[in-house]
Amino acid sequence: MKRFQFTTLVIISIIGYSCTKEIEFDGKLLDPKLVVNAICALDSTFSVEVSESKNIPGFESPYRILNDATVLLYVDGTQTEKLVYDTTSQSTQGSFYVSQSALFNGNTIVESGKNYLIEVSHPEYSTKATGEMKIGKKVLILDVSTDSIPYIDNNSQNRHKIKVTMKFADPADEVNFYRLVINYRIGKNQWYRNTDGDTIKLVQVMDYIYSNSAIASDDPVFSTNENADEMLLGSTNQSGLTIFSDALLNGKAYNLTFYLNENIFYYFREKGMDTTRGDFYRVTIELQSLTKDTYYYFKSLGSFNWISQGFLTEPVLVYSNINNGIGIFGAFSSSINTIQNGEYPIEGISYYYGSVSY
């Protein structure tokens, strides 16, 4: 019996040894790379953030700021300017955020139809990081209308939600990509009498910043997204990035429909507004026309934010169009319309401001 156990142990050892193969690790795979990020708005100047990736993924260490990089901008193949490092970009912004990138600013205005190339170099890197982009025509919002739709909420109470129809015309001579951005500002009067009996006219103004539930929609343009988390289909958008292409509407005027966030308007709908005392709400509707690379960047970012919430899910790589580096070089144009009830601002009323994030 002992002889059998000994023989078995020897065989297992031989098999284990024969299955072991030493693989040489390529340390260059973890070498830091230049990180270049710039999503510029049409009719604005260029601003480019430059930093360095961490050499060991997942290891807690501070980001290195490359404020001694050289950032060159080319327009239609010709070098136009050298962007200048913003010495104030490393200061604390607000109470919670400190910039982790060096910001370089230029004077060139972003125009439609031109080819732009950004080139970033640094003394410690043998290759230059580059990115290219071209922004198309600006697409305008032609009309916005609203309607109050009855529905039954989770508490089985009869209430209403606000349906918005936004009309725009998609250009016929190019492939277009879009992003819908919604912002809310609400003012509620806080009038009171002071100890002298005088009426203090005060209104609290709040900006509501939603990461994933600014709107809901069952419009078919959103169902063309490949990932289920990008499909709104009557519920809130999980990724918070309401992006879509013109696959279903190329070259046509289109009425896109969506519903405003329900919680925002509950108080006003149920209890009413006193616009004579400064109550108001303002909904800003922004239709962004994205470059192709910006579209895929936002799309992958939405998937990353959603998939990363799962402990055992496979990670999603964020889209990059930077050669010899990491990051995004893109652009967008904006068309803005507003829905407003109540006047704002009103002379003689004092306002104080805050924000709520979800």
C-alpha positions as CSV (number, residue, x, y, z in Angstrom):
1,M,0.0,0.0,0.0
2,K,2.8,2.4,0.9
3,R,4.6,1.5,-2.4
4,F,1.4,2.3,-4.3
5,Q,1.1,5.7,-2.6
6,F,4.7,6.5,-3.3
7,T,4.4,5.6,-7.0
8,T,1.2,7.7,-7.3
9,L,3.0,10.7,-5.7
10,V,5.9,10.4,-8.2
11,I,3.6,10.2,-11.2
12,I,1.6,13.3,-10.1
13,S,4.9,15.2,-9.6
14,I,6.1,14.3,-13.1
15,I,2.8,15.3,-14.7
16,G,2.7,18.6,-12.7
17,Y,6.3,19.4,-13.8
18,S,5.7,18.5,-17.4
19,C,2.6,20.9,-17.5
20,T,4.5,23.8,-16.1
21,K,5.8,26.3,-18.6
22,E,7.6,29.5,-17.7
23,I,6.3,32.5,-19.7
24,E,8.5,35.5,-19.9
25,F,6.6,38.7,-18.9
26,D,6.9,41.6,-21.2
27,G,7.2,44.6,-18.9
28,K,6.7,47.0,-21.7
29,L,3.0,46.2,-21.6
30,L,2.8,48.1,-18.3
31,D,4.8,51.0,-19.4
32,P,3.0,54.3,-18.9
33,K,1.5,56.0,-21.9
34,L,0.6,59.5,-22.8
35,V,-3.1,60.3,-22.1
36,V,-4.6,63.0,-24.3
37,N,-8.2,64.1,-23.9
38,A,-10.1,66.9,-25.7
39,I,-13.7,67.1,-26.7
40,C,-14.2,70.6,-28.1
41,A,-17.3,72.5,-28.8
42,L,-18.0,74.1,-32.2
43,D,-17.1,77.8,-32.3
44,S,-15.0,77.5,-29.2
45,T,-11.2,77.3,-28.8
46,F,-9.2,74.1,-28.3
47,S,-8.4,72.9,-24.8
48,V,-6.4,69.7,-24.4
49,E,-5.7,67.7,-21.2
50,V,-2.4,65.8,-21.0
51,S,-1.4,63.3,-18.4
52,E,0.3,59.9,-18.0
53,S,-1.3,56.5,-17.4
54,K,-0.3,54.5,-14.4
55,N,2.3,51.9,-15.0
56,I,0.7,49.2,-12.8
57,P,-3.1,49.0,-13.3
58,G,-5.1,48.9,-10.1
59,F,-2.2,50.1,-7.9
60,E,-3.0,53.1,-5.8
61,S,-0.6,55.8,-6.8
62,P,-1.0,59.5,-7.8
63,Y,-1.3,60.5,-11.4
64,R,1.7,62.3,-12.9
65,I,0.9,65.7,-14.4
66,L,2.9,66.4,-17.6
67,N,2.9,70.1,-17.7
68,D,6.1,70.2,-19.7
69,A,4.5,68.4,-22.7
70,T,4.5,70.1,-26.2
71,V,1.0,70.3,-27.8
72,L,0.8,71.2,-31.4
73,L,-2.4,71.8,-33.5
74,Y,-2.6,71.2,-37.2
75,V,-5.5,72.5,-39.4
76,D,-6.0,70.9,-42.8
77,G,-2.4,69.6,-42.7
78,T,-0.8,72.9,-41.6
79,Q,0.6,73.6,-38.2
80,T,-1.4,76.4,-36.8
81,E,-0.3,76.9,-33.2
82,K,1.4,75.6,-30.1
83,L,-1.0,75.3,-27.2
84,V,-0.1,77.0,-24.0
85,Y,-0.1,75.3,-20.6
86,D,-2.7,76.8,-18.2
87,T,-0.9,77.4,-14.9
88,T,-4.2,77.6,-13.0
89,S,-5.4,74.2,-14.2
90,Q,-3.8,72.4,-11.2
91,S,-5.6,74.4,-8.6
92,T,-8.3,73.0,-6.5
93,Q,-11.6,73.3,-8.3
94,G,-14.5,73.4,-5.8
95,S,-14.2,71.5,-2.5
96,F,-13.8,68.0,-3.9
97,Y,-11.9,68.0,-7.1
98,V,-8.3,68.6,-8.0
99,S,-7.3,68.3,-11.7
100,Q,-5.3,65.3,-12.5
101,S,-4.3,66.5,-16.0
102,A,-2.3,69.4,-17.4
103,L,-4.5,71.7,-19.4
104,F,-3.2,73.3,-22.6
105,N,-5.2,76.0,-24.3
106,G,-5.2,77.5,-27.8
107,N,-6.7,80.4,-29.8
108,T,-7.9,78.5,-32.8
109,I,-11.7,78.4,-33.2
110,V,-13.2,75.0,-33.9
111,E,-15.0,75.2,-37.3
112,S,-17.2,72.8,-39.3
113,G,-15.7,70.9,-42.2
114,K,-12.0,71.3,-41.3
115,N,-9.6,68.5,-40.5
116,Y,-7.8,68.9,-37.1
117,L,-4.8,67.0,-35.8
118,I,-3.4,67.2,-32.3
119,E,0.2,66.2,-31.7
120,V,1.6,65.7,-28.2
121,S,5.2,65.1,-27.4
122,H,7.2,64.8,-24.2
123,P,11.0,64.5,-23.6
124,E,10.6,61.1,-21.9
125,Y,8.6,59.5,-24.7
126,S,10.2,58.5,-28.0
127,T,7.0,58.6,-29.9
128,K,4.4,61.4,-30.3
129,A,0.7,60.8,-29.4
130,T,-1.6,62.0,-32.2
131,G,-5.4,62.3,-32.8
132,E,-7.5,63.5,-35.7
133,M,-11.1,64.6,-36.1
134,K,-13.5,66.6,-38.3
135,I,-16.8,68.0,-37.1
136,G,-19.8,68.1,-39.4
137,K,-22.7,70.5,-39.8
138,K,-24.6,71.9,-36.9
139,V,-28.0,70.4,-36.6
140,L,-30.7,72.7,-35.2
141,I,-33.7,71.9,-33.0
142,L,-36.6,73.1,-35.1
143,D,-39.4,72.9,-32.5
144,V,-40.2,71.6,-29.0
145,S,-43.7,70.9,-27.7
146,T,-45.0,69.3,-24.5
147,D,-48.0,67.3,-23.4
148,S,-49.2,66.0,-20.1
149,I,-49.8,62.3,-20.2
150,P,-51.9,60.5,-17.5
151,Y,-50.3,57.4,-15.9
152,I,-50.4,55.3,-12.7
153,D,-47.3,55.3,-10.6
154,N,-45.9,52.6,-8.3
155,N,-48.2,53.7,-5.5
156,S,-51.3,53.3,-7.7
157,Q,-52.0,57.1,-7.5
158,N,-53.4,58.8,-10.6
159,R,-50.7,61.3,-11.8
160,H,-49.2,62.7,-14.9
161,K,-45.9,62.8,-16.7
162,I,-44.6,65.4,-19.2
163,K,-44.0,64.1,-22.7
164,V,-41.7,66.2,-24.9
165,T,-41.5,66.1,-28.7
166,M,-38.4,67.6,-30.2
167,K,-38.2,68.2,-33.9
168,F,-35.0,68.4,-35.8
169,A,-33.8,67.8,-39.4
170,D,-31.0,65.3,-40.0
171,P,-28.6,66.2,-42.9
172,A,-28.8,63.9,-45.8
173,D,-25.3,64.1,-47.1
174,E,-23.4,62.7,-44.1
175,V,-23.6,60.1,-41.3
176,N,-24.6,61.8,-38.1
177,F,-24.4,60.9,-34.4
178,Y,-26.2,62.6,-31.6
179,R,-26.5,63.0,-27.8
180,L,-29.5,64.4,-26.0
181,V,-28.6,66.3,-22.8
182,I,-31.3,67.5,-20.3
183,N,-30.7,70.0,-17.5
184,Y,-33.2,71.1,-14.9
185,R,-33.4,74.4,-12.9
186,I,-36.2,74.9,-10.4
187,G,-37.0,77.9,-8.2
188,K,-39.3,77.7,-5.1
189,N,-40.2,80.8,-3.2
190,Q,-39.2,81.1,0.4
191,W,-40.8,84.4,1.3
192,Y,-41.0,85.3,4.9
193,R,-41.5,88.3,7.2
194,N,-38.6,89.6,9.3
195,T,-38.8,90.9,12.8
196,D,-39.8,94.3,11.6
197,G,-42.7,92.9,9.7
198,D,-41.2,93.5,6.2
199,T,-41.7,90.8,3.5
200,I,-38.4,89.3,2.4
201,K,-38.8,88.1,-1.2
202,L,-36.5,85.1,-1.4
203,V,-36.4,82.2,-3.9
204,Q,-34.3,79.1,-3.6
205,V,-32.9,78.0,-7.0
206,M,-31.7,74.4,-7.4
207,D,-30.0,72.7,-10.4
208,Y,-30.7,69.0,-10.6
209,I,-27.8,67.0,-12.0
210,Y,-28.9,63.5,-12.9
211,S,-26.3,60.9,-13.8
212,N,-28.7,58.3,-15.2
213,S,-32.3,59.3,-15.0
214,A,-32.7,62.7,-16.7
215,I,-35.3,61.3,-19.1
216,A,-37.1,58.1,-20.2
217,S,-38.0,57.3,-23.7
218,D,-39.5,54.6,-25.9
219,D,-38.4,56.3,-29.1
220,P,-37.1,53.8,-31.7
221,V,-33.9,55.8,-32.3
222,F,-32.6,54.6,-29.0
223,S,-33.3,51.0,-29.7
224,T,-30.6,51.0,-32.5
225,N,-28.0,50.9,-29.8
226,E,-26.2,47.6,-29.6
227,N,-26.1,47.3,-25.8
228,A,-29.2,46.7,-23.7
229,D,-28.0,49.3,-21.2
230,E,-28.2,52.0,-23.9
231,M,-31.8,51.2,-24.7
232,L,-34.3,53.4,-22.8
233,L,-37.5,51.7,-23.9
234,G,-39.8,53.3,-21.4
235,S,-37.4,53.3,-18.4
236,T,-34.6,55.6,-17.4
237,N,-31.3,55.4,-19.3
238,Q,-28.9,53.3,-17.3
239,S,-25.8,54.8,-18.6
240,G,-26.9,58.4,-18.5
241,L,-25.6,58.9,-22.0
242,T,-28.6,59.3,-24.3
243,I,-26.8,58.8,-27.6
244,F,-28.1,57.6,-31.0
245,S,-27.2,57.6,-34.7
246,D,-29.2,58.6,-37.7
247,A,-29.6,55.0,-38.9
248,L,-33.4,55.3,-38.8
249,L,-33.7,58.9,-40.0
250,N,-31.0,59.7,-42.4
251,G,-31.8,62.9,-44.2
252,K,-35.3,63.3,-42.7
253,A,-37.0,65.7,-40.4
254,Y,-37.8,63.7,-37.2
255,N,-39.9,64.1,-34.1
256,L,-38.1,62.5,-31.2
257,T,-40.1,61.9,-28.1
258,F,-39.1,61.5,-24.5
259,Y,-40.5,62.0,-20.9
260,L,-39.0,64.3,-18.3
261,N,-37.9,63.0,-15.0
262,E,-40.9,62.4,-12.9
263,N,-39.6,63.4,-9.5
264,I,-38.6,66.9,-10.6
265,F,-42.1,68.1,-11.3
266,Y,-44.1,66.2,-8.6
267,Y,-44.4,69.1,-6.2
268,F,-45.4,71.6,-8.8
269,R,-47.9,69.4,-10.5
270,E,-49.6,68.2,-7.3
271,K,-49.5,71.4,-5.3
272,G,-49.2,74.0,-8.0
273,M,-46.9,76.9,-8.6
274,D,-47.1,80.5,-7.4
275,T,-45.4,82.3,-10.3
276,T,-46.3,85.7,-8.7
277,R,-43.9,84.9,-5.9
278,G,-41.1,83.7,-8.1
279,D,-41.8,80.0,-8.5
280,F,-40.5,78.6,-11.8
281,Y,-39.0,75.7,-13.6
282,R,-36.7,75.7,-16.6
283,V,-35.8,72.6,-18.7
284,T,-32.8,73.0,-21.0
285,I,-32.9,70.6,-24.0
286,E,-29.6,70.3,-25.8
287,L,-29.1,68.3,-29.0
288,Q,-25.4,67.7,-29.5
289,S,-24.1,66.6,-32.9
290,L,-21.1,64.4,-32.2
291,T,-18.1,63.4,-34.3
292,K,-17.9,59.6,-34.9
293,D,-15.1,59.0,-32.5
294,T,-16.9,61.1,-29.8
295,Y,-20.0,59.0,-30.3
296,Y,-18.1,55.7,-29.8
297,Y,-16.3,57.2,-26.8
298,F,-19.5,58.1,-25.1
299,K,-21.1,54.8,-26.0
300,S,-18.2,52.8,-24.5
301,L,-18.1,55.1,-21.5
302,G,-21.8,54.3,-20.9
303,S,-21.2,50.6,-21.2
304,F,-18.2,50.8,-18.9
305,N,-20.1,52.7,-16.2
306,W,-23.0,50.2,-16.4
307,I,-21.0,46.9,-16.7
308,S,-18.5,47.9,-14.0
309,Q,-21.3,47.8,-11.4
310,G,-21.2,44.0,-11.6
311,F,-18.7,42.2,-9.5
312,L,-18.1,39.3,-11.9
313,T,-18.7,41.1,-15.2
314,E,-16.1,41.3,-17.9
315,P,-14.6,44.8,-18.1
316,V,-15.3,47.1,-21.0
317,L,-12.5,49.0,-22.7
318,V,-13.2,52.7,-23.2
319,Y,-12.9,53.8,-26.8
320,S,-9.7,55.7,-27.8
321,N,-8.6,57.3,-31.0
322,I,-5.2,58.5,-29.8
323,N,-2.3,56.9,-31.7
324,N,0.7,56.0,-29.5
325,G,-1.3,56.9,-26.4
326,I,-4.7,56.8,-24.8
327,G,-7.7,59.1,-24.9
328,I,-10.1,60.9,-27.1
329,F,-9.8,63.8,-29.5
330,G,-13.3,64.8,-30.6
331,A,-15.9,67.6,-30.9
332,F,-19.5,68.4,-30.9
333,S,-21.9,71.2,-31.8
334,S,-25.0,72.1,-29.8
335,S,-28.5,73.3,-30.5
336,I,-30.4,74.4,-27.4
337,N,-34.1,75.0,-26.6
338,T,-35.9,75.6,-23.3
339,I,-39.2,74.8,-21.6
340,Q,-40.0,77.3,-18.9
341,N,-42.9,78.0,-16.6
342,G,-42.7,81.2,-14.5
343,E,-40.4,84.2,-14.9
344,Y,-36.8,84.1,-13.9
345,P,-35.1,86.2,-12.8
346,I,-37.4,88.8,-11.4
347,E,-36.3,92.2,-10.3
348,G,-36.8,92.8,-6.6
349,I,-36.5,89.1,-5.7
350,S,-33.3,87.7,-4.1
351,Y,-32.0,84.3,-5.2
352,Y,-29.8,81.8,-3.5
353,Y,-28.4,78.7,-5.3
354,G,-27.7,75.1,-4.8
355,S,-27.6,71.8,-6.6
356,V,-28.7,68.2,-6.2
357,S,-26.9,65.2,-7.8
358,Y,-28.3,61.8,-8.3
